[in-house]
Amino acid sequence: ARDRDELFNTRISNYRGWEQAMRRLIPTPRGGARIDLTQMVLKANATTTTDAVDYLLGRFLRVPVGPDTRAALIEFLDEELSTTSLSRAVTYMEDPLRMVTHFIMSTPEYQID
């Protein structure tokens, strides 16, 4: 009875708005960026996880990060790859490199223009 007495029912109008939007909008396919970080790192002659992190930091940042942040990124990549040698991890290092790149882009230094 309460809904009947309302002049404007926000629940119904919210549903109708959502329904109309779903009819008119074209869905955007989601997926990862189509870049090969493994090849980028290997072409930069990186042989260790430290080299890989340093390359990614230099590639994506204008301002250097602090030593604690750099050490945390290197430690994370070491743990994800279970080795410090990139030659051992060539076949499975794309996802860990993407995660490190995501962490780099999440730093305040990346946000500085």
N, C-alpha and C positions, 0 to 999 in steps of 0.2 A: 504494500500500500504506500510505503514511503517513496519508492521509485516513481510511482504514478503521479505523486504530487509535485515532483521536481519540474521546474521550468526547463532545465537543460540537464540531461543526464550525461555526465562526463564519461562514465564507463562505456556506454553505448557509442558515443561519438568517438572515443578513443579506439574502440574496436573497428568502427567504420573507416576511420582514417588509416589504420593499419591495413585493412582489407583493400582499400583503394590504392594505397602505396604499393602493395604487393602485386596488384594487377598491372600497374603502370611502369614500375621500375624494372630495368634489365639487370639481372644478377651479374655481379662482377666475379669472375673466377679468381680464387685466391691461390697463391702459390709462392714459393720462395723466389728470390731474385735469380735470374738466369745468368749467374756468373760462376766461374769455377775458381774458388779461392785456393784450391789445392795447386792448380797450375800457376796461379799468380805467385804463390809463395815459393814454389819450386823454381819458377823462372827468375825470381829474385835471388837465387842461389842460397836460400836458407837451408841449413842442414840440421839445426836443432830447434827445439820449441822456443828457446830464447830468441833466436834469429827470426822465427816466424812472428812472434809477438812484436818484436821491434819493427819488423817490416809493416805489419798491420797498423801499429801505432803511427808510424811515419806516413803511411798512406792515407789514413782517415782523420788524422788530427793536425791542427795547425799549432796547437799549444802542447808542450810536453806534459805528460801526466807525472804525478809524484812517484817516488820509488816504491812506496807501499802498493799503489795500484798496479804498477808494472809487475812487481813481484807476485801479486795475487793472480794476475792474468797468466803469468808463466806457470805458476803452481797449478792453476785450474787446467791449463792445456796439458801439462805433464800428467795430471791425474786422469784426464779424459782419454789420452792416448796410451797411457800406461808405459810410456817410454819418453826419452828426451830426443831420440833420433827420429827425424822425419822420414828417413829412408825405410824404416821398419813400418811406418804407419801410413804409407802412401795410399793404400787401398781403402782406408776407413777414416781419414782425417778431415773430410769435407764438413761433416756435421759439427765436430768440435771447433773447427775454424770458424764456422758460421756462428756458433755460440760465443766465441771470443769476440768476434766482430760485433755481435749484438751488445755484449758488455761494453765494448769500446764506445759504441754509439749511445750507450746509456750514461756515460760519464758526463760530468759538467763541462769538461774540456771540449767535448765534441759539440756541445751546444753553443760555444763561443764562436761568433762569426768573424 
